[in-house]
Amino acid sequence: MTKPRLGVVGTGWWATTAHLPALAAHPGAELAAVCEPKSERAREVAARFGVPHVFADVADLLAADVVDGLVIATPHTTHHALAKAALEAGVHVLVEKPLTTSAADAFDLVDLAESRGLHLTVGYTYHHTPAATFVRDAVREEIGDLVCVAAQFNSATQSLFGGGDDPGEADVPHPTTYADPASSGGGQGHTQVTHLMGAVTWTTGREVEEVFCYQDARGLPVDLVDVMAFRFAGGGLGTVTSTGTAVDGQPPRHRIHYDGTRGTVFHDLATGAATLVRSGGQRVECPAPSEGPAYPTGAPARAFAELLAGRGTNRAPGDLAAATVAFLDAAYRSAASGRAERVPRRGDAAH
């Protein structure tokens, strides 16, 4: 298809500030439908972006046969059911991160997409940057055996995870989406660590076999501070630290270091820059972009359209996103059990 028909499920903050503007402005896609149970918001958003079809229920959208692909931008715990319905209807899917909140659900979607010959991709924005490609190539081809990964992410998520009344506007974050475990599945882990480990998994192509996790909710209903130590299958160790306690004026720390037997790669996700240091001290730089944002919010939706049109590749495939979900699944279990937990793998008997 040269111009795929796309729909967006959910008309909240990220849909209205990232996915919908990107698709509405993209000449290679037809923004055909929105799906939102809040009828007034749905009509307002559809009018704003020139969307011809409005639905309150995803089953009605799929039955109408007006889309080739769906972007799912709804609370985390709803992803599996919505994506499964779309895939079963023969519709390609872009799911916002995290893919799901359980390993079993994530693997189920990967299996289903593969069995139907459909594209399944995830909204990992950092993957769509020159630095990400530079880092992936350097880690896989330049630094030798991977020895250690150190990842860090701070953010100002404390107010979201604290809950409270939602604002009336669609295009601002809604605390109830993030603070209620029934909607979010968890806090800093599912919202922010997923960025880090999504990048690590995509960059290395490696699965994690075991993780130990400490979490601190600091009185909130979901985790606000996460510290994790993990072991890759086949060798290599790693750490993740992430906190939602950043305050105004605090510089972002979104970065990952990859240490190997022949060199090191430094990836600054916040600025979009990266550096390879080879054995002997030679440095190769991937500078921050001189034009455009370091965090290209519209890139996943545009890439999804190009993927369906046969003009692009899947830069955030479902199987690697599912491995990230499996990591978080084990991390949350570890925080509850107080011991290291095995990371589920696709094909396990439990799946």
Buried (B, 14 or more C-beta within 10 A) or exposed (E): EEBBBBBBBBBBBBBBBBBBBBBBEBEBBBBBBBBBEEEEBBBBBBEBBEBEBBBEEBEEBBEEEBBBBBBBBBBBBBBBBBBBBBBEBEBBBBBBBBBBBBBBBBBBBBBBBEEBEBBBBBBBBBBBBBBBBBBBBBBBEBBBEBBBBBBBBBBBBBBBBBBEEEEEEBBEBBBBBBBBBEBBBBBBBBBBBBBBBBBBBBBBEBBBBBBBBBBBBBEBBBBBBBBBBBBBEEEBBBBBBBBBBBEEEEEBBBBBBBBBEEBBBBBBBBBBBBBBBBEEEEEBEBEBBEEEEBBBBBBBBBBBBBBBBEEBEBBBBBBBBBBBBBBBBBBBBBBEEEEBBBBBBBEEEEB
